[in-house]
Amino acid sequence: MASDDKGSKPAFKSHPEWPMDRVRQTFISYFERHGHTFWKSSPCVPHDDPTLLFANAGMNQYKPLFLGTCDPSLPMASLKRAVNSQKCIRAGGKHNDLDDVGKDVYHHTFFEMLGNWSFGDYFKAEAIEMAWKCLTEEFKLDPERLYASYFAGDEQTPCDDEAREIWLKFLPPERVLPFDAKDNFWEMGATGPCGPCVEIHYDRIGNRDAASLVNADLPDVIEIWNNVFIQFNREADGSLRNLPAQHVDTGMGFERLTSILQGVSSNYDTDIFIPLFDAIQEITGARPYQGKIEKEDPEFIDMAYRVVADHVRTLSFAIADGAVPSNKDRGYVLRRVLRRAVRYGRQNLNAELGFFTRLVPTLVALMGDTFPELREKEDHITTIIRKEEETFSRTVDKGIVRFNKFCEALGDAKVFPGKDGFFLYDSMGFPPDLLELMCEERGLEFDQAGFDKEMDAAKKRSEKKDEGGHGKDMRLVAEQTSNLVNKGVAATDDAQKYVWNEDLEGCTVKALFVGRNETEDGIGFVDSISGESGAVGIVLDKTNFYGEAGGQIYDIGSIKTSSGAVIAVSNVQIYGSFILHLGEVTEGTVSVGETATCSVDYVRRAPIAANHTMTHVLNYALRDVLITKASSDQHGAAVDQKGSLVDENKLRFDFSWSGPLNAEQLAAVEKICVDQINASIPVDNFVAPLESAQKISSLRAVFGEVYPDPVRVVAVAPSPITEMLGNPQDAQWNDYSVEFCGGTHLKNTSEAQGFVLLNEEGIAQGVRRITGVTMKDAEIATAAAAAFEAKVAEAGKLEGLELEAQVKLLTVELGTLSISAAKKLMLRDTLGAYGKQVVAWKKKQAAEQTSKVCDAVVEAANATEGNKVVVRFDYGLNGKVSKAVTTAYGKKVKDKALLLVSADEGAGRFAVVAFAPKGMKDVDCKAWVVAATEGTGAKGGGKKDSAQFTVAGLENIDGVLDKARSFS
């Protein structure tokens, strides 16, 4: 795991005997010598487990093995013993240490979990002995400082006497301690796999009896290793049943072990963090880190050091593993992590904007040898963090303004409302502890209870939203899949899902499901179902239905049993190795053991397959346009798939890219897709050894995805995949799409009939989304674009006000159309050009009109005796014309004031404008207009040398003119 070549790593300060890399590698090497396979850390962003925001324990990736649901084709299925250092994040969900980081010297949001696992191989005796020897012989910890705890038992569960007896071989009875289920019994859930655990504790001080301090939450006596023995299944009635296979799951905190071996009292004092602290000090100019907490750190400087160092680790690893800050789910958690770090850095360390981004190279240099994904993704990590940091800086400034306004509104009150605090937290990203600090600086008490109330209300709103209805819970979770495994139900064979237009006969009903908590035992399986059962689920021994996976929606159709019963299948989901057909019984009764025939709706599947195949082509086209044939160097940028969804109506593809695609790029991508359809390119699939398939030069794999071995390869290419495997590095493969994929596809691109790229948008920092359509939907979109383009061409023949009216109507209509995004941008540009024509026409009309009005008023002035001229000339209510006329008038007439009346018959109003040339003192223009419009309800204003009012109703024009002429 750790590289022996340290040439790329700067000379960071490290412990002379136990540098961090040696600690990690010693643990791994020890268990490799004891028959364990090194199984690299899964991404800390779980791409295949929707129940987790982040990987928060070493066992996460092994859940299918513990549950007996691992796909036998995956390399993991053959594991018996494993060891690694797992990247973990605890910053959201059930396990959330975010708000504690910085306050003490042992909490982290990112950490490594050293672990060893046994899957039905060794058990307690071997696990305990290996743990003991690893600590005392490999790491040479003082045995006199070690304590072990075991499960003491309770009313439902027996004491783990077996573990106690094993520990007594290594430790005296006074250091083998019993504890309750809270500390020493592990359960996956209310039901399902579970078992007792033993914890190993270390006394940092030594030479004393510390038994009473074990599990007392003291920093000097700490738990360092937990060994879980998964040996039972918790039934719905609370009883325990022995599992057919027993497993071992262990976890030891890497940072904690390193602190012990390096002889320091805090994880933050190890060489894992010191280089980051040095970089923070150099970048910010703050005083050096001193390890202070609470009252000893009144300005929160050391707290800020810990926050910033921890959070740059979390952000960098999460982004490297495929996550990005956003406004939902794990992306929202990451945004909070970043904003918390930036807020502390800028407020408590006086850091300048951009400081957080500048820490990334130090982290990469420190850990890039062990985790090469950091080095590979360094530019991407830096770009994402820089943009988020800049965005939040603007948000902080706005937030401080809002905080100050809230404080001003308090008056003499001394309590800052929790409701306002939650607004700043939820909308501005201010962590509660920083809000407290800001309040403290103003001598205010923070209403924590009110804040918590708002937080709880927000959680309830979120939970209510997530429920999505009040129907039955039709998921197969651990308790259901374990039940099926224990009953001997084999994995569902779905190989026939790739066969088209054929019913699958001879299927056997293996299990019938009516929903969790819908049966007495709570598990949900029954022997028979009927229409009265409502929503039901059916597990068969084999199926030709496609279960939702890989971004492709499920098949629908029907299942007919040998007894004549019919089930309308409306959804198909995959749980472990079981495929659950969901729907309702429309005829008869279905019983376990019956034979059945599966009938898929292939008419519906056809556009799904077209959308899926063209998603592959789109993936290729994006890389070709943005990277391969880009007009400039992309500096290591990549177009990586970030998600997809294909159903019968559309395809949706998410990919990494820094900004929106322009019209030329969109058109080029769309053209490649259309050209490949017109070229009638074969779509081949082949199941190949994973190692061989990965060598194909043009292969596109989804980051973080775990692929089976052998793996199914799908290629949109004129050459078969077998030829590619024979010469995998041939450059010609770069002209075609090659991907790992388990979905259903076309046989030839021509079957897609057409492709239209409808929309391109940003969905998160550095992530774009394209939506497209094929087949009939593409034909409809193409026809709509052609029809609209014809309308635009016809509008181009118009001019003036007619053109203006059409541009307004067409602009609104364009916004509602589902047509090519590139075409839409082009048409928008055309309408924009029309708009400019209208503006130019109006300017010309205004100029001509202004000239006419000017001539008229000057002529009237020359024919008028006295010092006042009254003229009516209708040019509407155009204020610019009025201004131009009075300006021109003032240049030609120096001794007469002007009152001009202009009517707009369409609007039913008229304007009264008065103007006195510079130097005239004997005419008050405002008084003149007020007198002339008296009694008309005129509205306006002005001053002595100019005034303008508007009057509603044209019937008053003559009266106004008469009053204006008689004004003296």
SVG drawing of the C-alpha trace seen along z (x, -y; Angstrom):
<svg xmlns="http://www.w3.org/2000/svg" viewBox="-63 -90 78 116">
<polyline fill="none" stroke="black" stroke-width="0.4" points="0.0,0.0 2.7,-2.5 5.4,-3.1 9.0,-2.5 10.0,-5.3 9.9,-8.5 11.6,-10.6 8.5,-12.6 7.9,-13.4 9.4,-16.6 11.4,-16.1 8.6,-16.5 9.2,-16.2 8.6,-12.6 9.1,-10.4 12.5,-8.7 11.3,-5.2 7.6,-5.1 6.8,-7.5 3.2,-7.2 3.9,-5.2 5.8,-2.6 2.9,-2.3 0.4,-1.6 2.6,0.8 3.7,2.7 0.0,3.5 -0.7,4.6 2.5,6.7 1.8,8.5 -1.6,9.7 -0.4,10.5 2.1,12.8 -0.8,14.4 -2.6,15.3 -4.6,12.1 -5.1,10.6 -4.4,6.9 -7.7,5.5 -7.3,1.8 -9.5,-0.8 -12.8,-1.4 -13.5,-5.1 -14.7,-7.1 -17.6,-8.0 -19.7,-4.8 -21.0,-4.7 -22.8,-1.4 -24.4,-1.8 -27.3,-4.3 -27.6,-3.8 -24.3,-5.6 -23.3,-9.3 -19.6,-8.2 -17.7,-5.1 -17.6,-5.4 -16.0,-2.0 -13.7,0.5 -16.5,3.1 -18.7,1.1 -17.4,2.6 -17.6,6.1 -21.3,6.0 -22.3,8.4 -19.9,11.0 -21.3,10.7 -24.8,10.9 -24.1,13.8 -25.3,11.7 -22.1,11.0 -22.2,11.5 -20.2,14.7 -18.6,13.2 -17.0,10.4 -13.3,10.9 -14.4,10.1 -16.5,13.3 -13.4,15.5 -12.0,13.6 -11.4,15.5 -9.1,13.1 -8.5,9.4 -6.5,6.5 -6.3,2.8 -6.4,-0.8 -9.8,-2.1 -10.4,-5.8 -13.3,-6.9 -15.4,-10.1 -17.7,-10.8 -19.3,-14.1 -22.9,-13.3 -25.7,-10.9 -25.7,-8.6 -21.9,-9.0 -21.2,-12.7 -18.2,-14.2 -18.1,-17.4 -19.1,-19.9 -16.7,-18.3 -13.6,-18.6 -11.3,-21.3 -12.8,-21.5 -10.6,-18.6 -7.5,-16.8 -9.0,-13.5 -12.0,-14.0 -11.7,-13.9 -14.0,-13.9 -11.5,-12.0 -9.5,-9.2 -8.0,-5.8 -9.3,-2.6 -6.8,0.3 -8.6,3.6 -8.4,7.3 -11.4,9.5 -12.3,13.1 -15.2,14.3 -16.2,17.7 -12.5,18.6 -10.9,18.1 -12.8,16.8 -12.2,15.7 -9.2,17.6 -7.1,16.7 -8.4,13.1 -7.5,12.4 -4.1,14.1 -3.2,12.2 -4.3,8.9 -2.3,9.5 0.9,10.4 0.5,7.6 0.4,5.0 3.0,6.5 5.5,8.1 5.1,6.1 4.4,2.7 6.1,3.6 3.5,2.0 4.0,2.6 1.7,5.5 1.3,4.1 -0.6,1.1 -3.2,3.2 -6.7,4.0 -9.4,6.1 -13.2,5.8 -15.7,8.4 -19.5,8.7 -21.0,9.4 -24.3,10.6 -27.9,9.4 -31.4,10.8 -31.6,11.5 -28.0,12.4 -25.5,14.7 -22.2,13.6 -19.2,14.1 -17.3,16.5 -15.4,17.8 -13.7,14.5 -13.0,14.0 -11.2,17.4 -9.1,16.7 -8.1,13.3 -7.0,14.9 -4.2,16.6 -2.7,13.2 -3.9,10.9 -4.6,11.3 -8.3,11.4 -8.2,7.9 -7.4,6.5 -10.1,8.6 -13.2,6.5 -17.0,7.2 -19.2,4.5 -22.7,4.2 -24.1,4.3 -23.6,0.5 -19.8,1.0 -19.3,4.7 -22.1,5.9 -22.5,5.0 -25.7,5.1 -26.3,4.1 -29.9,3.2 -32.9,4.2 -32.7,7.6 -30.0,9.3 -26.3,10.2 -24.8,9.3 -22.4,10.5 -20.2,9.6 -17.0,7.7 -13.8,7.3 -12.1,4.0 -8.4,3.5 -7.6,0.4 -4.3,-1.3 -3.1,-3.2 -0.9,-6.1 0.5,-6.7 1.2,-3.2 2.6,-1.8 -0.9,-1.8 -4.1,0.1 -6.3,-1.7 -9.1,0.9 -11.6,-1.6 -10.7,-4.1 -11.5,-1.8 -14.5,-3.2 -14.6,-6.3 -14.1,-8.6 -10.7,-9.8 -7.9,-10.7 -5.2,-8.8 -7.0,-5.4 -8.2,-4.9 -9.7,-2.2 -7.4,-1.4 -8.8,1.8 -12.2,3.3 -12.7,7.0 -16.3,7.8 -17.4,11.5 -20.4,11.8 -21.9,15.1 -25.7,14.5 -28.7,13.4 -31.1,11.3 -34.7,12.5 -37.8,10.3 -38.8,11.6 -35.4,10.6 -34.0,14.1 -30.6,15.1 -29.9,17.8 -26.4,19.0 -25.2,18.0 -24.1,20.8 -20.9,18.9 -19.1,16.8 -17.1,13.7 -14.5,11.4 -14.6,7.6 -11.9,5.5 -11.0,1.8 -8.1,-0.1 -7.8,-3.9 -4.6,-4.6 -4.1,-8.1 -4.6,-6.9 -2.2,-4.1 0.4,-6.4 0.1,-8.8 0.9,-6.0 3.9,-4.8 5.2,-8.3 4.9,-9.0 2.5,-12.0 -0.8,-12.6 -2.8,-13.7 -3.4,-12.5 -2.8,-16.1 0.8,-16.0 1.8,-13.2 3.6,-13.5 0.2,-12.9 -0.8,-16.5 2.4,-18.4 3.4,-19.1 -0.1,-20.5 0.2,-22.7 3.5,-24.0 1.9,-24.8 -1.0,-26.6 1.4,-28.6 3.5,-29.6 0.5,-30.5 -1.5,-32.5 1.3,-33.9 -0.4,-32.8 1.5,-31.8 2.7,-28.2 0.3,-25.4 0.5,-24.8 -2.1,-22.1 -4.2,-24.2 -8.0,-23.6 -10.9,-25.4 -9.9,-28.2 -6.2,-27.9 -7.1,-28.8 -9.3,-31.9 -8.8,-33.2 -9.5,-29.7 -6.2,-29.7 -5.3,-26.1 -8.9,-25.0 -8.7,-26.7 -5.5,-24.8 -7.2,-21.5 -10.3,-22.4 -8.5,-23.5 -6.0,-20.5 -8.7,-18.0 -11.1,-19.5 -8.6,-19.8 -8.1,-16.0 -11.8,-15.3 -12.4,-17.6 -9.4,-16.4 -10.1,-12.7 -13.9,-13.0 -13.3,-15.0 -10.6,-12.6 -13.1,-9.8 -15.8,-11.4 -17.8,-13.7 -18.3,-17.5 -19.8,-20.2 -23.4,-20.9 -26.8,-21.7 -27.9,-18.1 -26.9,-14.9 -23.2,-14.3 -22.4,-17.3 -24.2,-19.5 -22.1,-17.9 -18.9,-18.7 -20.0,-22.3 -20.5,-22.6 -17.1,-21.1 -15.4,-23.5 -17.2,-26.6 -16.4,-25.7 -12.7,-25.4 -12.7,-28.7 -14.6,-30.5 -12.2,-29.4 -9.1,-30.1 -10.2,-33.6 -11.6,-34.7 -9.2,-33.0 -6.0,-32.7 -6.5,-35.9 -6.0,-34.0 -6.4,-35.6 -8.9,-34.3 -7.4,-31.2 -5.5,-30.0 -7.4,-26.7 -6.7,-25.8 -3.0,-26.4 -2.9,-23.5 -3.8,-20.9 -0.2,-20.4 1.1,-19.8 -1.5,-17.1 -0.9,-15.5 2.9,-15.4 2.2,-14.0 -0.2,-11.2 0.0,-10.9 2.3,-7.9 0.0,-5.9 -3.2,-7.1 -2.2,-7.8 -5.7,-9.0 -4.8,-12.3 -1.9,-12.9 -3.9,-11.9 -6.7,-14.2 -4.7,-17.1 -5.7,-19.6 -9.4,-18.6 -9.3,-18.9 -7.6,-22.3 -10.1,-23.7 -13.2,-22.5 -11.9,-23.8 -10.8,-27.2 -14.2,-27.8 -16.0,-26.8 -13.7,-29.0 -14.3,-32.0 -18.0,-31.5 -18.2,-31.1 -16.1,-34.2 -18.8,-36.2 -21.4,-34.4 -19.5,-35.1 -19.5,-38.8 -23.3,-38.7 -23.7,-36.6 -21.9,-39.0 -24.0,-41.8 -27.1,-39.7 -25.8,-38.8 -25.1,-42.4 -28.7,-43.3 -30.1,-40.6 -28.1,-42.0 -29.2,-45.6 -32.8,-44.4 -32.4,-43.0 -32.2,-46.4 -31.4,-45.9 -32.1,-42.1 -29.2,-39.9 -30.2,-36.6 -29.6,-35.9 -32.7,-34.0 -32.2,-30.4 -34.4,-30.9 -32.1,-33.6 -29.1,-31.4 -30.5,-28.5 -31.1,-30.8 -27.4,-31.7 -26.4,-28.0 -28.8,-26.7 -28.5,-29.4 -25.1,-30.9 -23.2,-27.8 -22.2,-29.2 -21.6,-26.4 -23.4,-26.7 -20.1,-26.9 -19.0,-29.9 -22.4,-31.6 -21.9,-31.2 -18.4,-32.8 -19.8,-35.7 -22.5,-36.2 -20.0,-36.0 -18.0,-38.8 -21.1,-41.0 -21.9,-40.0 -24.9,-38.0 -26.2,-34.6 -26.9,-32.2 -30.4,-30.6 -29.2,-27.0 -32.6,-25.5 -34.3,-27.6 -31.7,-26.6 -32.1,-22.9 -35.9,-23.3 -35.4,-24.7 -32.9,-22.0 -35.3,-19.2 -38.2,-20.8 -35.9,-20.8 -35.0,-17.2 -38.7,-16.2 -39.5,-18.1 -36.6,-16.3 -37.7,-12.9 -41.3,-13.5 -40.1,-14.4 -38.0,-11.3 -40.8,-9.0 -42.4,-9.6 -45.7,-8.2 -47.6,-6.1 -47.3,-2.7 -45.7,0.5 -41.9,0.8 -41.1,3.2 -37.3,3.2 -35.2,6.3 -32.7,5.2 -30.3,7.3 -33.0,9.2 -34.8,10.2 -31.7,11.2 -30.3,13.1 -33.6,14.9 -33.5,15.9 -29.9,17.1 -30.8,19.1 -33.7,20.8 -31.4,21.9 -32.8,19.7 -30.2,19.4 -29.2,16.2 -31.6,15.2 -30.3,16.1 -30.9,13.1 -28.8,14.1 -31.9,14.1 -32.4,10.3 -30.3,9.9 -32.7,11.9 -35.3,9.9 -38.8,10.6 -39.1,14.0 -41.1,15.1 -39.1,17.0 -40.8,20.2 -40.1,22.7 -39.4,20.1 -40.0,21.2 -41.5,19.0 -38.9,19.1 -40.3,16.4 -43.3,14.1 -42.9,10.8 -45.7,8.5 -43.5,5.9 -41.4,5.3 -43.4,5.4 -46.4,6.7 -46.2,10.2 -46.1,11.4 -42.3,11.9 -41.8,8.5 -39.7,10.0 -42.5,10.0 -42.4,13.4 -45.5,15.5 -46.4,18.7 -49.1,17.3 -50.4,14.0 -53.5,12.7 -55.1,9.5 -56.0,8.8 -52.3,8.7 -51.9,5.3 -48.3,4.5 -46.3,7.7 -42.8,8.8 -41.8,12.1 -38.4,13.8 -37.9,16.3 -35.1,18.8 -34.5,17.1 -35.9,14.1 -35.6,12.2 -36.7,8.9 -34.0,6.2 -33.7,5.0 -32.9,1.3 -29.1,0.9 -26.3,-1.1 -28.5,-4.1 -31.0,-2.1 -34.6,-1.9 -36.3,1.4 -38.4,3.5 -42.1,3.9 -44.4,6.7 -46.3,9.6 -45.7,13.0 -48.2,15.8 -48.1,18.9 -49.0,22.5 -52.2,22.1 -53.3,19.3 -52.5,16.4 -51.2,13.2 -49.0,10.6 -48.6,7.1 -45.0,6.2 -44.5,2.5 -41.0,2.4 -37.9,4.7 -35.2,4.1 -31.9,5.9 -31.1,6.6 -27.7,8.4 -28.0,11.5 -31.8,11.5 -34.1,9.9 -37.5,8.7 -40.4,8.3 -42.8,5.8 -46.4,5.3 -49.9,6.6 -51.8,9.8 -54.5,9.2 -55.8,12.8 -55.8,15.8 -53.5,16.8 -49.7,17.3 -47.9,19.8 -44.3,20.6 -43.0,23.4 -45.2,22.7 -43.8,22.5 -44.2,19.3 -43.7,17.6 -42.1,14.1 -43.3,11.7 -41.3,8.4 -42.8,5.3 -40.2,5.2 -42.0,2.3 -41.1,0.2 -37.6,1.6 -36.7,0.6 -36.4,-3.2 -34.7,-2.4 -32.1,-0.4 -31.7,-3.2 -31.2,-5.8 -28.6,-3.6 -26.6,-2.9 -26.6,-6.5 -25.5,-7.5 -22.3,-5.4 -21.9,-7.3 -22.5,-10.6 -19.8,-9.7 -17.4,-9.1 -18.5,-12.3 -17.9,-14.5 -14.4,-13.3 -13.7,-13.6 -14.9,-17.2 -13.7,-18.5 -10.4,-16.7 -9.1,-14.8 -10.0,-17.5 -10.0,-20.6 -8.4,-23.7 -6.3,-24.3 -4.5,-22.4 -6.9,-21.2 -4.2,-21.0 -5.1,-17.6 -8.9,-18.1 -11.0,-15.0 -14.5,-14.1 -15.5,-11.5 -18.9,-10.0 -20.6,-11.2 -23.9,-9.5 -26.5,-8.6 -30.2,-7.7 -31.9,-6.1 -35.6,-5.4 -38.1,-5.1 -38.4,-8.9 -34.9,-10.3 -31.2,-9.8 -29.5,-11.8 -25.7,-11.9 -23.7,-13.7 -20.0,-14.3 -17.1,-16.3 -16.3,-19.6 -15.5,-23.0 -18.1,-25.1 -21.0,-25.2 -20.5,-24.0 -20.8,-26.6 -23.0,-26.3 -20.2,-25.0 -19.3,-22.3 -22.9,-21.2 -23.4,-21.1 -20.2,-19.1 -21.2,-16.5 -24.7,-16.2 -23.3,-15.7 -21.0,-12.9 -24.0,-11.1 -26.1,-11.6 -23.3,-10.6 -22.8,-7.3 -26.5,-6.5 -26.4,-7.2 -23.2,-5.1 -25.2,-2.0 -22.4,-0.9 -22.7,2.5 -23.2,2.7 -21.2,5.7 -21.1,7.2 -18.7,9.8 -17.9,11.2 -14.1,11.0 -11.6,11.4 -11.4,8.1 -7.6,7.8 -7.7,8.3 -10.7,5.9 -9.0,3.1 -6.1,3.0 -8.3,1.8 -7.0,-1.7 -10.3,-3.4 -12.1,-1.8 -14.3,-4.2 -15.0,-2.9 -17.0,-4.7 -14.8,-6.0 -15.4,-4.1 -17.4,-1.3 -16.5,2.2 -16.7,4.5 -17.1,8.3 -14.5,10.7 -15.2,11.6 -16.8,8.4 -19.3,7.6 -17.9,5.2 -20.1,3.2 -18.5,1.6 -20.1,-0.7 -17.6,0.2 -17.3,1.9 -14.9,4.4 -15.9,7.1 -14.6,7.0 -12.7,10.2 -10.5,8.3 -10.0,5.5 -8.9,8.0 -6.4,9.4 -4.8,6.0 -6.0,3.8 -3.6,0.9 -4.5,0.3 -5.2,-3.4 -8.2,-2.8 -10.3,-1.8 -10.0,-5.4 -12.5,-6.4 -15.3,-4.3 -17.1,-3.8 -16.0,-0.9 -17.4,-0.6 -18.1,2.0 -21.8,2.3 -24.5,4.7 -27.4,2.9 -29.6,3.8 -28.5,2.3 -29.3,2.1 -27.8,4.4 -26.9,1.5 -26.9,-2.3 -29.3,-2.7 -32.0,-1.3 -31.8,-4.6 -33.2,-6.3 -32.2,-9.8 -30.6,-11.7 -31.2,-15.2 -29.2,-16.8 -32.0,-18.8 -30.2,-20.5 -26.9,-21.0 -26.7,-22.5 -24.6,-22.6 -25.8,-20.5 -22.9,-20.9 -19.4,-22.5 -17.5,-20.9 -20.4,-18.6 -22.5,-19.1 -25.6,-17.3 -26.8,-16.6 -30.3,-15.4 -31.1,-13.8 -33.7,-11.8 -33.7,-9.1 -36.2,-7.4 -39.7,-8.9 -38.8,-11.6 -35.8,-12.7 -38.0,-12.8 -40.6,-15.0 -37.8,-17.4 -36.3,-17.6 -39.7,-18.4 -40.4,-21.0 -37.1,-22.7 -37.7,-22.8 -41.2,-24.2 -39.9,-26.9 -37.0,-27.7 -39.5,-28.3 -41.4,-30.8 -38.2,-32.6 -37.3,-32.9 -40.8,-34.3 -40.4,-36.8 -37.2,-38.0 -39.2,-39.3 -40.9,-41.8 -39.7,-45.1 -40.5,-47.7 -43.3,-47.2 -44.5,-44.0 -41.1,-42.5 -40.9,-43.6 -44.2,-41.9 -43.1,-38.6 -39.7,-38.6 -41.5,-38.8 -43.9,-36.0 -41.2,-33.8 -38.8,-34.3 -41.4,-33.1 -42.3,-30.1 -38.6,-29.2 -38.2,-28.9 -40.9,-26.2 -39.6,-24.1 -37.9,-20.7 -35.5,-21.0 -31.7,-20.7 -29.8,-22.8 -27.4,-23.9 -30.2,-24.8 -32.0,-26.6 -28.9,-28.8 -28.6,-29.5 -32.3,-30.5 -31.9,-32.6 -29.0,-34.4 -31.1,-35.0 -34.0,-36.4 -31.4,-38.6 -30.2,-39.9 -33.9,-40.7 -34.2,-42.5 -31.2,-44.7 -32.8,-45.4 -35.9,-46.6 -33.8,-48.9 -32.0,-50.3 -35.4,-50.9 -36.8,-52.6 -33.7,-54.9 -34.1,-55.8 -37.8,-56.5 -37.1,-58.5 -34.4,-60.6 -36.8,-61.3 -39.6,-62.1 -37.4,-64.3 -36.3,-66.3 -39.9,-66.9 -41.0,-68.0 -38.0,-70.3 -38.8,-71.9 -42.4,-72.3 -41.7,-73.9 -39.0,-76.3 -41.3,-77.3 -44.1,-78.0 -41.6,-80.0 -40.7,-82.2 -44.4,-82.9 -45.3,-83.6 -45.2,-87.0 -44.2,-87.2 -42.1,-85.0 -44.1,-81.7 -44.8,-79.2 -47.6,-76.6 -47.5,-73.7 -49.3,-70.3 -47.4,-67.6 -48.3,-64.0 -45.3,-61.7 -46.6,-59.6 -45.1,-59.5 -41.5,-59.0 -39.4,-60.8 -36.3,-60.6 -37.9,-62.5 -39.1,-65.1 -35.6,-65.5 -34.1,-65.7 -36.7,-68.3 -36.2,-70.6 -32.4,-70.4 -32.5,-71.2 -35.1,-74.0 -32.8,-75.5 -30.0,-75.8 -32.1,-77.6 -34.5,-79.7 -33.1,-81.8 -35.9,-84.1 -39.1,-82.0 -40.3,-79.3 -41.9,-76.2 -45.0,-74.2 -45.4,-71.1 -48.4,-68.7 -48.1,-65.2 -50.9,-62.6 -50.7,-58.8 -54.1,-57.7 -53.4,-54.0 -52.6,-54.6 -55.4,-57.2 -52.9,-59.7 -51.0,-62.8 -47.8,-64.5 -47.4,-68.1 -43.7,-69.2 -42.4,-72.7 -38.9,-74.1 -37.2,-77.5 -34.0,-78.2 -30.9,-78.9 -31.0,-82.5 -34.8,-82.9 -35.9,-83.9 -39.4,-85.2 -41.2,-81.9 -41.7,-79.2 -42.1,-76.0 -43.5,-73.9 -46.0,-76.6 -47.0,-76.9 -47.7,-73.1 -49.5,-72.9 -51.8,-75.8 -52.4,-74.3 -53.3,-70.8 -55.3,-72.0 -58.3,-69.7 -57.1,-66.9 -55.5,-64.7 -52.1,-65.1 -49.0,-63.4 -45.5,-64.5 -42.9,-67.0 -40.2,-69.4 -38.6,-72.7 -38.5,-76.3 -36.6,-75.6 -38.3,-72.3 -41.3,-70.2 -43.2,-67.2 -46.6,-65.8 -48.9,-63.1 -52.6,-63.3 -55.1,-60.4 -57.9,-61.0 -57.5,-62.7 -60.7,-64.8 -58.7,-67.3 -56.2,-68.3 -58.0,-71.4 -58.6,-72.7 -55.0,-72.3 -53.8,-74.1 -56.2,-77.0 -55.0,-77.3 -51.4,-77.2 -51.9,-80.0 -53.7,-82.2 -51.0,-81.6 -49.2,-84.8"/>
</svg>
